[in-house]
Amino acid sequence: MKKTLLCAMVTVSLAAAMMTGCGSSGGEAGSEAGQVTLQFMNHTGEDRTIKYEDELIAEFEAANPDIKIEVQRMSMDDYTQTIQTKFASDDAPDVFVIEQSNLELYAKNDYLLDLSDTDIVNHYDGNMLAYDGKMYGAPLGVNAYVVTYNKSIFDKVGVEIPETLDEFYAACDAIQAAGYTPLAAGYQDSWVLMADTQAEYVTSIMKDDLDALKKLESREVRFADSADWRAVFERFGRRLAYTQGDQFGTDWNTACTMLANAEAAMVISGDWTANNVADMGEEVELGAFVLPVSNNADDTVVVYPGAGQSYAVSAASTKQEAAIKFVDFLTTKEAGEKYVSEGIGICVIKDVEAPEGATTLGDVVNMISSGKARALSAEADFNFKEEYRAAFQNVVSQFVLDGGTDVDKVLADLDSEFDRIAGN
């Protein structure tokens, strides 16, 4: 069966065919004795992804001896602010990663080079990040929010994969009664808290309303007036009783270790969780399912965007020819085929195929293949814009610290913060 769905980070050499068209770019501004050095910035953190990128970079440099890639990696929590600071101080990287939530701001500030007239656009069927008719971001893949579970715990306790909300709570109760922590929550890393809430609101709200976050930011919709957002926090608050406690004293890797060591049965995050566990050297059988958001099993579908984190070229770069060549290399069909071979995410490069059984999260493949999935357009963005996102995280963090019981307060606090940011 043809698979064009899941992507992976895998440390293998790219075939010589990937090098086609990669010639010299010596002589560009910023070169020294014919050598061009590109600054490449991203927020890659997982070992598998780092190995994958390093392998690609080594292959690219071997084929292009006049171009050197210098990589700067940092945590997601610091990334956006660092990018903006670098642009403000005329120290922007040549190539960097952007998301849909940053696109409008970066485009309006002239941070991004329009890639519309490059060969890069031929790698996609409408999945590039675009603003005002211009193509700015070249994605490799996207991810879906899922619950990753330890199959041995489910088997020992005798629970089935839940498809409704009541079944999910019943499974958590049974797992807890058997002496296991149902849910490991590593909120010391703030992005993990965000991913947990996104698993809720993407599946329950955004699958039917792509503009749900924009309506909150514009104040067209208020949290306290929305039955859907109230339900999100009611469910989220109830789930806190199934976590290990001390959520902010537990980081992401510790939560994954709890899952791997059969201390906890589940982690709510994304389809990257299983590979993070594998990269820690743990051998454990994991599966994935969509977090139920209602008692209608038809609502339980995996939702994913048409474009995700994307490679962009700085409009301020003096080495744009080499930078375009590098991004083109990262997003060819051959690169995509290597990317899918272990199945970490959903691939958006045109005509990419994955072999059968090429993922540790075959459950996600099966859901998509069986139609239990919804692909959203490339304009879909699951993140609030930067200032709103920070406010959302701060308010929800306090909700967690307060025990997750006062839904009226968290909704009111969110409205107050969003009003402040919007100038209302």
ABEGO torsion letter per residue (X at the ends): XBBAABBBBBBBBBBAAAABGBBBABGBBGBBGGBBBBBBBBABABAAAAAAAAAAAAAAAAABAABBBBBBBBBAAAAAAAAAAAAAAGABBABBBBBAAAAAAAAAAGABBBAAABAAAAABBGABBBBGGBBABBBABBBBBBBBBBAAAAAAAGBBBBABAAAAAAAAAAAAAAGBBABBBBAABAAAAAAAAAAAAAAAAAAABAAAAAAAAAGABBAAABAAAAAAAAAAAAAAAABAEGAAABBAAAAAAAAAAGABABBBBBAAAAAAAAAAGBBBBBBBBBBBABABAAABBBBBBABBBBBBBBAABAAAAAAAAAAAAAABAAAAAAAAAAGABBBABBGBBBBBGABABAAAAAAAAAGBBBBBBAABBABBBAAAAAAAAAAAAAAAAAGGABAAAAAAAAAAAAAAAAGX
